[in-house]
Amino acid sequence: MTLELVQVEDVDAIAREAADIIADTMGSQPDALVLAATGDTPMGTYAELVRLGTTGEFDSSRMRIAQLDEYLGIRLDDPRSLFGWLDRALLEPLGIGHDRVIRFDVQAPDAVRSARDYDACIQRGGGIDLAVLGLGLNGHLGFNEPPSDARSPTRVIDLSPDTLASNAAYWGDRPVPTRAITAGMALILAARRVLLLVSGGHKAEVVGRLRHSAPDPQLPASALDAHPRATLIADRAALNA
């Protein structure tokens, strides 16, 4: 595996390392387009970015954000939506207006067309400068469930039983939506730089597979092996170190 590895002590150190890289990116390219995942580990990075912003160490005034994925079949204002999560954690605290956000229209009557429109917006915006990703227990990136190879497009997808079980904690006593729309592997791999953030012992098995696997559609994250600037930032627990 040629994916660059940065090992840190814990999830707080992941947040600091990743936030510093994002801040450096914005320092050299203030209007960079960042593809932003949700999930517990990326949320820590966003909290650190907000802290850097409040201390004047990070300028988000021209930062642009692209949503990585979203559930289908929910209202735009549902607080459990992935966009709502991103809005509360990153956009609102940093003052990033929705006019600087590329998001999925999950209420459009034609979800396939919505995926095409999203891709077109990304291309008009100059492409993804930096992708900030988490890693699913089954190796998915975004909602690119296995099998997904490097050519997989932005699309509607049925969520796997593993993903539904993993996300159930966020939905309380309501069922998790079973379908979603996701930025495709092709779009993710076209990003100029990729950060893959992974924490916790529950991810050690999939991280071990990732580090010792050739590109395999059954482990979608393994496609990062071919990316020229992809970095895995993981804590000791995720690396079983």
Buried (B, 14 or more C-beta within 10 A) or exposed (E): BEBBEBBBEEBBBBBBBBBBBBBEBBEEBEEBBBBBBBBEBBBBBBBBBBBBBEEEEBBBEEBBBBBBBBBBEBEEEBEBBBBBBBBEBBBEBBEBEEEBBBBBBBEEEEBEEBBBBBBEBBEEBEBBBBBBBBBBBBBBBBBBBBEBBBEBBBBBBEBBEBBBEBBEEBEEEEEBBBBBBBBBBBBBBBBBBBBBBBBBEEBBEBBEBBBEBEBBBEBBBBBBBEBEEBBBBBBBBBBEE
